[in-house]
Structure formats: structure tokens, C-alpha cells
């Protein structure tokens, strides 16, 4: 098991997804759990996205859900959306991933973000 602080309480971004902390090396681990504390401000809410990378400075691939219908697979980009103060967590299967990064941003491009997010993580092998 490995764990760390991803970022201390920081004002959320308004219009673009912004990296939280640093890229996390996760080779050899199977799961990552993100714990985050959101304090809502003038914004509608907060979106968090997980992105997986082959190299620390390489292309980021956003977490996806795949569905199949009539022999065709389609994907939907996943993100977490919260709209109220709270202490939250989410877990991802990261088997085979070398690196992961998390991004955050306002959910509706409205208001002047005054809300904050603090985040930490735990990596587990099984």
C-alpha cells in the first residue's frame, strides 16, 4: 500500500480541467482510491476526471465506460460530479496502468469559483 497527499485545499478551476497535484506512478498496483474534501462556493459544482498514462509526460487517456449494442462498442467519458459540501471518495481499477493523474474543474462554467478541493490517495495491490 502507498498513500499520499495530492493537493491541499485549493480553489477550483472555472473553465478548464486542471491537474490536481502531480502525476502518480501506479505501476504494480491494482486500485487507487481518491479521497477528496469539497467546500462549495459560488460555482454550481465540481467535476473530477481520472486520466491514465503510459509515460509520466505522455498522452493522458480519460477513464471511459464501454457499452456494446448491435455489435458496436461505444464509450462514454467518466467523471465525478458533486454539487454540495462533503467528504467523498472513489476507487478505480488501475491494473496495467503506469501512471494516473486527476483533474478538477467547475461543472457549469458559471459563477466565480470560490469553492475548494483537497485530495489524497491510497494505492493498493489487491
GUDRENMI-304005 format. One record per atom (N, C-alpha, C): residue number from 1; x, y, z negated. Coordinates in pm, whole numbers, padded with zeros to 5 digits. Example, Ala and Ser with C-alpha at 12.3 -4.5 7.8 and 13.67 -1.06 7.14 Angstrom:
residues 2
num, east, north, up
1, 01319, -00569, -00780 .
1, 01230, -00450, -00780 .
1, 01320, -00330, -00780 .
2, 01285, -00225, -00708 .
2, 01367, -00106, -00714 .
2, 01290, 00003, -00787 .
END
This chain:
residues 126
num, east, north, up
1, 00085, -00118, 00000 .
1, 00000, 00000, 00000 .
1, 00089, 00124, 00000 .
2, 00048, 00223, 00073 .
2, 00116, 00353, 00075 .
2, 00008, 00460, 00067 .
3, 00040, 00571, 00008 .
3, -00057, 00679, -00001 .
3, 00014, 00813, 00001 .
4, -00061, 00917, 00031 .
4, -00002, 01049, 00035 .
4, -00107, 01158, 00044 .
5, -00062, 01279, 00024 .
5, -00148, 01397, 00037 .
5, -00134, 01446, 00180 .
6, -00245, 01456, 00249 .
6, -00243, 01502, 00387 .
6, -00241, 01654, 00393 .
7, -00325, 01717, 00314 .
7, -00321, 01863, 00304 .
7, -00391, 01906, 00176 .
8, -00341, 02016, 00120 .
8, -00409, 02078, 00007 .
8, -00526, 02159, 00061 .
9, -00609, 02212, -00026 .
9, -00728, 02287, 00018 .
9, -00688, 02396, 00117 .
10, -00744, 02387, 00238 .
10, -00713, 02479, 00347 .
10, -00843, 02521, 00413 .
11, -00853, 02647, 00453 .
11, -00973, 02694, 00523 .
11, -00986, 02620, 00654 .
12, -01108, 02577, 00686 .
12, -01128, 02500, 00808 .
12, -01114, 02590, 00932 .
13, -01090, 02527, 01047 .
13, -01081, 02598, 01174 .
13, -01220, 02626, 01227 .
14, -01233, 02726, 01312 .
14, -01365, 02758, 01365 .
14, -01393, 02692, 01499 .
15, -01308, 02711, 01596 .
15, -01346, 02672, 01732 .
15, -01271, 02551, 01786 .
16, -01158, 02517, 01732 .
16, -01083, 02404, 01786 .
16, -01047, 02307, 01675 .
17, -01037, 02181, 01712 .
17, -00991, 02081, 01617 .
17, -00843, 02110, 01588 .
18, -00809, 02116, 01461 .
18, -00674, 02149, 01417 .
18, -00620, 02035, 01331 .
19, -00496, 01995, 01355 .
19, -00438, 01882, 01282 .
19, -00437, 01910, 01132 .
20, -00468, 01808, 01056 .
20, -00461, 01815, 00910 .
20, -00328, 01751, 00870 .
21, -00242, 01826, 00808 .
21, -00115, 01772, 00763 .
21, -00029, 01726, 00879 .
22, 00033, 01611, 00862 .
22, 00127, 01559, 00962 .
22, 00074, 01430, 01023 .
23, 00138, 01388, 01130 .
23, 00109, 01257, 01189 .
23, 00158, 01151, 01090 .
24, 00079, 01046, 01069 .
24, 00109, 00943, 00969 .
24, 00158, 00817, 01040 .
25, 00275, 00770, 01004 .
25, 00325, 00642, 01055 .
25, 00248, 00529, 00987 .
26, 00184, 00444, 01067 .
26, 00100, 00340, 01008 .
26, 00132, 00200, 01061 .
27, 00244, 00183, 01130 .
27, 00282, 00052, 01183 .
27, 00291, -00049, 01069 .
28, 00234, -00167, 01091 .
28, 00237, -00272, 00989 .
28, 00123, -00268, 00891 .
29, 00038, -00166, 00900 .
29, -00079, -00155, 00812 .
29, -00204, -00190, 00892 .
30, -00308, -00231, 00821 .
30, -00434, -00270, 00887 .
30, -00546, -00169, 00870 .
31, -00543, -00092, 00761 .
31, -00651, 00003, 00735 .
31, -00595, 00133, 00677 .
32, -00667, 00239, 00709 .
32, -00638, 00368, 00646 .
32, -00769, 00425, 00594 .
33, -00766, 00475, 00473 .
33, -00882, 00541, 00414 .
33, -00845, 00687, 00392 .
34, -00930, 00774, 00443 .
34, -00914, 00917, 00426 .
34, -01010, 00963, 00318 .
35, -00957, 01027, 00216 .
35, -01038, 01087, 00109 .
35, -01034, 01237, 00131 .
36, -01150, 01302, 00137 .
36, -01146, 01447, 00158 .
36, -01252, 01517, 00074 .
37, -01214, 01635, 00029 .
37, -01300, 01719, -00053 .
37, -01335, 01842, 00030 .
38, -01465, 01860, 00054 .
38, -01512, 01972, 00136 .
38, -01590, 02069, 00049 .
39, -01553, 02196, 00057 .
39, -01627, 02304, -00008 .
39, -01685, 02388, 00105 .
40, -01817, 02385, 00119 .
40, -01883, 02453, 00231 .
40, -01875, 02604, 00216 .
41, -01854, 02669, 00331 .
41, -01854, 02815, 00337 .
41, -01964, 02862, 00429 .
42, -01938, 02967, 00508 .
42, -02037, 03024, 00599 .
42, -02063, 02939, 00722 .
43, -01977, 02842, 00748 .
43, -01993, 02756, 00866 .
43, -02108, 02657, 00846 .
44, -02160, 02602, 00956 .
44, -02267, 02502, 00948 .
44, -02218, 02374, 00885 .
45, -02099, 02334, 00919 .
45, -02044, 02210, 00865 .
45, -01903, 02187, 00914 .
46, -01856, 02066, 00893 .
46, -01718, 02028, 00922 .
46, -01717, 01900, 01003 .
47, -01634, 01896, 01107 .
47, -01612, 01774, 01185 .
47, -01468, 01727, 01163 .
48, -01452, 01597, 01139 .
48, -01319, 01536, 01127 .
48, -01309, 01427, 01232 .
49, -01196, 01425, 01300 .
49, -01171, 01323, 01402 .
49, -01042, 01248, 01369 .
50, -01041, 01118, 01399 .
50, -00921, 01035, 01387 .
50, -00867, 01013, 01528 .
51, -00735, 01026, 01543 .
51, -00668, 01007, 01671 .
51, -00553, 00909, 01650 .
52, -00539, 00815, 01742 .
52, -00433, 00714, 01732 .
52, -00328, 00741, 01838 .
53, -00201, 00715, 01803 .
53, -00090, 00745, 01892 .
53, 00006, 00628, 01900 .
54, 00069, 00613, 02016 .
54, 00172, 00511, 02036 .
54, 00307, 00563, 01989 .
55, 00331, 00695, 02007 .
55, 00453, 00761, 01961 .
55, 00411, 00884, 01882 .
56, 00490, 00921, 01783 .
56, 00453, 01031, 01694 .
56, 00424, 01161, 01769 .
57, 00493, 01184, 01878 .
57, 00473, 01307, 01955 .
57, 00405, 01278, 02089 .
58, 00339, 01163, 02098 .
58, 00277, 01121, 02224 .
58, 00132, 01162, 02237 .
59, 00067, 01101, 02334 .
59, -00074, 01126, 02362 .
59, -00160, 01075, 02246 .
60, -00257, 01157, 02206 .
60, -00350, 01119, 02099 .
60, -00478, 01065, 02161 .
61, -00522, 00949, 02113 .
61, -00643, 00885, 02162 .
61, -00748, 00889, 02051 .
62, -00857, 00961, 02075 .
62, -00960, 00976, 01972 .
62, -01031, 00843, 01948 .
63, -01062, 00816, 01822 .
63, -01137, 00697, 01784 .
63, -01266, 00690, 01864 .
64, -01298, 00571, 01916 .
64, -01414, 00550, 02002 .
64, -01500, 00436, 01953 .
65, -01627, 00442, 01987 .
65, -01717, 00327, 01973 .
65, -01754, 00283, 02113 .
66, -01750, 00153, 02136 .
66, -01779, 00098, 02268 .
66, -01911, 00022, 02265 .
67, -01991, 00041, 02371 .
67, -02115, -00034, 02385 .
67, -02118, -00094, 02526 .
68, -02185, -00206, 02537 .
68, -02198, -00272, 02667 .
68, -02345, -00283, 02704 .
69, -02376, -00250, 02828 .
69, -02512, -00264, 02880 .
69, -02503, -00298, 03028 .
70, -02571, -00402, 03068 .
70, -02573, -00445, 03208 .
70, -02433, -00465, 03264 .
71, -02343, -00515, 03181 .
71, -02208, -00543, 03226 .
71, -02115, -00424, 03232 .
72, -02161, -00308, 03189 .
72, -02079, -00187, 03190 .
72, -02052, -00143, 03047 .
73, -01925, -00115, 03019 .
73, -01890, -00064, 02887 .
73, -01878, 00087, 02892 .
74, -01933, 00151, 02791 .
74, -01921, 00297, 02779 .
74, -01871, 00330, 02640 .
75, -01805, 00444, 02629 .
75, -01750, 00483, 02499 .
75, -01813, 00613, 02451 .
76, -01814, 00627, 02321 .
76, -01858, 00749, 02255 .
76, -01750, 00788, 02156 .
77, -01704, 00912, 02165 .
77, -01602, 00960, 02072 .
77, -01663, 00970, 01933 .
78, -01592, 00918, 01834 .
78, -01640, 00921, 01696 .
78, -01587, 01042, 01622 .
79, -01668, 01093, 01532 .
79, -01622, 01196, 01438 .
79, -01712, 01192, 01315 .
80, -01658, 01242, 01209 .
80, -01732, 01254, 01084 .
80, -01786, 01396, 01078 .
81, -01913, 01412, 01043 .
81, -01972, 01544, 01030 .
81, -02033, 01556, 00891 .
82, -01992, 01656, 00816 .
82, -02051, 01682, 00684 .
82, -02101, 01826, 00681 .
83, -02210, 01847, 00608 .
83, -02272, 01979, 00605 .
83, -02293, 02031, 00462 .
84, -02242, 01960, 00364 .
84, -02262, 02002, 00225 .
84, -02135, 01976, 00145 .
85, -02119, 02051, 00038 .
85, -02008, 02028, -00054 .
85, -02004, 01881, -00092 .
86, -01885, 01828, -00106 .
86, -01879, 01691, -00153 .
86, -01740, 01632, -00147 .
87, -01727, 01517, -00213 .
87, -01606, 01436, -00210 .
87, -01641, 01313, -00128 .
88, -01573, 01295, -00016 .
88, -01609, 01193, 00081 .
88, -01490, 01101, 00109 .
89, -01519, 00985, 00169 .
89, -01412, 00901, 00220 .
89, -01461, 00821, 00339 .
90, -01367, 00780, 00424 .
90, -01398, 00696, 00540 .
90, -01277, 00607, 00565 .
91, -01302, 00487, 00618 .
91, -01196, 00390, 00643 .
91, -01197, 00349, 00790 .
92, -01077, 00335, 00848 .
92, -01060, 00292, 00986 .
92, -00972, 00169, 00992 .
93, -01002, 00081, 01087 .
93, -00915, -00032, 01120 .
93, -00805, 00024, 01210 .
94, -00680, 00010, 01167 .
94, -00569, 00065, 01245 .
94, -00473, -00045, 01291 .
95, -00520, -00168, 01293 .
95, -00436, -00280, 01337 .
95, -00379, -00248, 01475 .
96, -00248, -00257, 01487 .
96, -00183, -00233, 01615 .
96, -00147, -00089, 01643 .
97, -00197, 00005, 01566 .
97, -00163, 00146, 01588 .
97, -00027, 00176, 01526 .
98, 00049, 00260, 01590 .
98, 00178, 00302, 01538 .
98, 00167, 00428, 01452 .
99, 00080, 00520, 01496 .
99, 00063, 00648, 01427 .
99, -00084, 00688, 01432 .
100, -00124, 00768, 01334 .
100, -00258, 00824, 01331 .
100, -00249, 00969, 01285 .
101, -00339, 01051, 01338 .
101, -00350, 01188, 01288 .
101, -00497, 01221, 01275 .
102, -00527, 01312, 01186 .
102, -00663, 01357, 01164 .
102, -00671, 01505, 01197 .
103, -00784, 01543, 01259 .
103, -00806, 01684, 01289 .
103, -00937, 01728, 01226 .
104, -00950, 01859, 01204 .
104, -01071, 01914, 01144 .
104, -01109, 02042, 01216 .
105, -01238, 02074, 01213 .
105, -01286, 02198, 01272 .
105, -01432, 02219, 01236 .
106, -01477, 02342, 01252 .
106, -01616, 02375, 01226 .
106, -01707, 02302, 01323 .
107, -01825, 02264, 01279 .
107, -01911, 02179, 01359 .
107, -01997, 02254, 01461 .
108, -02012, 02383, 01447 .
108, -02104, 02454, 01537 .
108, -02048, 02582, 01593 .
109, -01920, 02611, 01570 .
109, -01861, 02735, 01619 .
109, -01944, 02856, 01574 .
110, -01989, 02853, 01450 .
110, -02070, 02963, 01400 .
110, -02016, 03014, 01268 .
111, -02057, 03134, 01232 .
111, -02012, 03193, 01108 .
111, -01862, 03218, 01110 .
112, -01813, 03268, 01001 .
112, -01669, 03282, 00981 .
112, -01633, 03177, 00878 .
113, -01561, 03073, 00920 .
113, -01535, 02965, 00825 .
113, -01466, 03015, 00698 .
114, -01530, 02988, 00588 .
114, -01471, 03017, 00457 .
114, -01461, 02889, 00376 .
115, -01515, 02779, 00433 .
115, -01509, 02650, 00366 .
115, -01367, 02595, 00367 .
116, -01341, 02505, 00274 .
116, -01207, 02446, 00266 .
116, -01217, 02294, 00267 .
117, -01107, 02232, 00309 .
117, -01094, 02088, 00305 .
117, -00957, 02053, 00249 .
118, -00957, 01959, 00155 .
118, -00833, 01900, 00103 .
118, -00843, 01751, 00134 .
119, -00730, 01689, 00170 .
119, -00737, 01548, 00212 .
119, -00614, 01469, 00168 .
120, -00638, 01342, 00139 .
120, -00531, 01247, 00107 .
120, -00567, 01114, 00170 .
121, -00471, 01021, 00176 .
121, -00496, 00896, 00244 .
121, -00431, 00779, 00171 .
122, -00483, 00659, 00200 .
122, -00425, 00534, 00150 .
122, -00415, 00438, 00268 .
123, -00298, 00380, 00287 .
123, -00275, 00275, 00387 .
123, -00271, 00141, 00319 .
124, -00339, 00040, 00378 .
124, -00338, -00094, 00321 .
124, -00306, -00196, 00429 .
125, -00240, -00306, 00387 .
125, -00201, -00409, 00482 .
125, -00311, -00510, 00506 .
126, -00401, -00530, 00415 .
126, -00508, -00628, 00437 .
126, -00634, -00585, 00365 .
END
